[in-house]
Amino acid sequence: MLALFFASFIFGPHHEARAQESLIKSAIKELRDSVTAFINAKDNDEISAQEKEIKRIETAKETLKKILRLGLVEISALKDRLNELEIEKLVITDYTFDASEVYDSLARLLEYYEAYHNDTLKKVERLKNYDEAKNIAKEIKKWRESIYAPGIQKILSLDLVLRNKAILGIADARFEKILSDLRKLKNSKLLTFAELEALLNAATANLKTAEALDDEATRLILRALKENTLNPPDKNLDENEVAISSHKRISNLVDQSIIKIKDAYKKFIEINTKVKKILELE
């Protein structure tokens, strides 16, 4: 059972942290090595039962400590990412929020997660037998699934939405530049907008759809952030499932928005090609 827990942690949600990748990869490798050592200690028939039990406890303790240290690396990466997020840009016309309050709430949440890992490391140091190791492994697994993961999903969702807003902003600025250049050509009587109407309308429609999807994702993350993110021990399973479901919905909306932005860029290229033909540059 303990080996299965170790394996589930290795392939768990910590892979979504985007910073300190080399540290995380190194920690994962160490953790895999510890899992291998744990399995070997369990199956080794060349040592006495007492020696095997001591070896099992020592290996289990070391693996649990590496799991918790890996969690601390992930939390450190999330702290760095949180400091980089421009939360004040999370705006929508019919919704107001306090960016500094959101930041403080998420920062306190990460502090709580960090304290849990450090406190649990101390408990692991005091483990005396294999059953205690199994119990603490169950506790960590349950805590990560019911408390840690939903809170992390909020930060990852926030990151996704803000990244999409940045990409959308670049696309909007690019389209405005195209329109500005076309107006100059129109004023110089080198072309008419009628010749490009279909492409311009398609590009506009793609960007408007991308913006609508972005607005929906923004409303979802703002709603999630307004929930009582702190006091996670009071959260129940239904609320946790809602948080994870919300992250999936936000991720899906952002993916759809990105697709529409890509479609808009395709129209930008087509507009450029057609303008060159009209001006006989090709």
N, C-alpha and C positions, 0 to 999 in steps of 0.2 A: 504493500500500500504506500509506504513512504517513497519507494522508488518511483511509483507512478506519479506521486505529487511532485517530486523533483523534476520529472520529465515535463509535466504540465506547466511548471513554472518557466522552464527553459523556452517553451514555445508559447508563452503567455503574452499579455498585453504590453510588456515592457518594450517590445520591438517597435512600438509606435513613437518612442522618444526620438527626437530628431537631432539632439546635440550630444556631444561627447561620445560619438559613435565608436571610436577606437577603444575607449575605456569600457564601454558596454560590451563590445565584442570580446575583449580580453576577459572580462568578468564571466561572460557566458561560457567561454572555453574552460576557465577554471572550474565552473560549476559542472560542466559536462564531465570533466576529469574526476570530480568528486563523486558524481553519480556512478561512474564506472568503478571507482574504488569501493563505493558502498555495496554495489552488486557483487563485486569480487569477494568482499569480506563476508557477505551473507552466504555465498556458495562455496567458500573455501573449506574443504573437509580435512585439510592437513593439520589443522590446529585444534586444540581442545575446545570444548563447549564454552568454558569460562573465558578463554582467550578470544574466541569468536564473538562472545557477547561484549567484551570490552572493546574489541575492534569495531563492532557494529555501532556501539554508542559513540565512540570517538569519531568515526566517519560520518555518522548521522549529524552529530553536533557541528562538525566542520562544514558539512554541506548546507545545513540550515543557516550557518553564519554567512556563507557565501551567497545564499539566496537573499538574505537580508541586506548584505552589503551591495549586492546588485540593485536591490530596490532603492538604496540610498543614492547610487549613481544615477538611476533614472530620475529620482526626485530632484537631484541637483541639476540635471539637464532640463527638467521642466521649469525649475526656478529661473534658470537662465533664459529660457524661451519666454516665460511670462514677462520678464523684465523688458524683452524686446517688443512685445505686442503693443501696438498703438490702439488701445482699447477705446480711446475717445473717438476713433473713426467708425465705431460700431453705431452708426446713426440710421434712423429711419423716420420718415416724416410724422407718423402717428404714434411714436413711442419715445419716451424719455427715460433716461437712466443716468446714474452717477458713475462715471468711469473709474474714479478713484476708489469709490466704495466697492465696485466689482473687483478691482485689482487687490484691495486689502483683504477682501473675503477669500479670494483664491490663494493669496499669499499665506493667509492663516491656515487654510486647508492643507497646503503643502507642508507647513510647519508641523501640523498635527500628524501628517503621514510620516514625516521624518522622526518625530518623537516616538511614534509607535514602533518604527523599525529599531531605533536605538534602545528602547525599553525591552523589546523582544530579544535583542541581542544579549542583553544582560540575563534574561531568563534562560536563554540557551546555554550560557556559560555555567548556569547552576544545575543543568540537567544531570540526573544521577542514574537513570536507566533508560532502556530502549522504549518502554511504554510512554514515558514522559516525552520522549522525542517524537513519537507518533502523535501524541495528543497536541503538542505544540505545532506540528506540521499541519494537522487538521485545522487548528485555530488560525494559522497564517493563511491557509487556502480559503477558508470561509471569509476571513477579513478582507482579503484581496477581492474576492468575488462580490461580496455584499456591500463593502464600504469603499475600498480603494478604487476599483475599476470605474464605478459610476462618476466619482469626482474627477478622475483623470479624463474620462470621456468628455466632460464639460470643457476642460482646458483644450483638449485636442479639437473639439468642435469649434471653439472660439478661434483657434489658430486657423482652421480651415476656412471659416467665414471671412476672416480678415485677409487671408491670402487671396481669396477669390475677389474681394473688393479691390485689392491692389491691381490684380490682373484686369478686372473690368474697367478700372479707372484708366489704365494704360490704353485699352482698346477704345474707350470713349474719346480720349485725347487724340489718338491716331485718326479716328473717323472725323473729328472736328478739323484736324489738319487737312485731311483729304477734301472736305467740303470747302474749306477756306481756299485751297489751291484751285478747286473747280470753279469757285465764284470768280476768281481772278481771270481764269481762262474764258469764262462766260462773258465777263465784262469787256474782255478784249475781243469778243465775238469770234473766238476760235472754236467754240463748241456750244451746245445747248444742253441743259439738264434733261431734256426730253430723250436725248440719245442714251442717257445713262439711268433713266428713271427706274427701270426694272431692277437693276443692280443696286441702286441706292436704296430703293424700298426694301429689298431683301436684306441688305446690311443693317438697315434701321430696325427691321422686324427682329432680326437675330439678336441685336443688342438689347432691344426692349424686352424680349423673352428672357435673356440672360439676367437683366436687371430685376425682372419680376421674380425669377427663381432665387436670386440673391436676397431680395426683400423677404421672401418666405423663409429662407434659411436664417436671416437676421432675426426675424420675429421668434423663431424657434429657439435660437441660442439665448436671446434676451429673456424669454420666458423661463428657460432652464436656469439662467444665472440669477433670476429673481427668487428662485426656490431657496429654501434654507440650506445652503451648501455646507455651512458649518454644522456642528453637532451631528456628524455622520453616524455615531453609534445608534441614534434614534431612528435612522432610516429603516424601513421595512423592505422586504424583497420586491413587492410590487413597485415601489418608488424606484428601486435600483433598476428594475427591468425597464421602467419608463425612461430613465436616464440613458440607458444603453440603446433603447429603441430610438430615442430622440437623436442620438449621435448618428445612428444609421440613416435616419431620414435626412439629417443635415448633410451628411456625406453624399447621399444620393442627389440632393438638390444642387450641391456644389458641382458634382460631376456633370449634371445636366447643364448647368450654367456654363461650365468650361466648354462643353460641346458646342453650345450656341455661340460662344466667343470665337471658337475655332472656325465655325461656319461664317461668322462675320469677316474674319481675316481672309477667308477664301474669296469672299465677295470683294474685299479690298484689292486683292491681287487681280481679280477679273476686271475691276474698274480701271486699274492701272494699265492693264493690257489693252483695254478698249480705248482708253484715252490716247495711248501711243499710236494706235491704228488711226484714230480720228485725226491726229496731228501729223500722221504719216511719218512717224519716227521709226517705224519698223518696215 
